Structures are given as C-alpha cells and as structure tokens.
Amino acid sequence: MPPSPSVEPIHDSLQDVEDEASFLRFVALLVEDRRRAERLPLSADGHQGDWANQTIGAFLEAANAWAKDSQFGLRPGPKSGNPWRLFASFLWAGRGYE
C-alpha cells in the first residue's frame, strides 16, 4: 500500500533528520511504514514489503550489522556528524539490512 499523499516519504524524512523533533517525525513514519508492512503477506524471501527483518531481534541484529559493516555510517560515507541522523540511519538499517 503506497503512503498517503499527505505523508512525506520515509527516506526523505531520514535525510531531513537534524534534531530531536525531526528524529521523532522519522520514527513516527517508520512505525507507520512497519504497520503497513505487517498487513502484507511474507514474500518468498521472507520480506513484508520493504521490511527484511520481521522480529525485534532480527531488526536489531541487522542494525548492529550495518553499524559494524559501515563503521556506523562512515562507509560508503560521508558519515554524518549529526548524532540524530546517525541513530535514524541505524534504525533505517534495521528495516532492510541483511
């Protein structure tokens, strides 16, 4: 199900994270995105929509793997100096990093 026209795309929201308020907007969109995905059947590769990780354990494991593999956003770079955006990127990675 595509997002409603009144909701900014979640990836654009990730790029806009710069402070507490924009981080919380991103998290709200991530929650909404997950709830939409939960209504979808699992694909042959185990995804629900764009979500590759269906449990909190898998989500955190993927986010942690991204952080280790990318040196917490250094690669491919440039690494954001903004801690709000870095943590938003960590959560974003939990959604789809395998």
C-alpha angles and dihedrals in degrees: 000000000000119000117266115262090247092061118079113231111269095235091054088051090053090054090051096055108121106136144010095285095050090044090055091048088053092049091050090053091047090053091049090048091051092049090053090049091051089064091058125086119249113264123227089268093051098257127136104207107307092340113106095174117063103178131055089243093054091044093053093042090054093046090049091048090051091050092051096042094047097036085245095308100326091115127086081010170163093162113219115242088209111098092202091058092043092055091044087053089051090055091044089054091053088061097060115359113116 
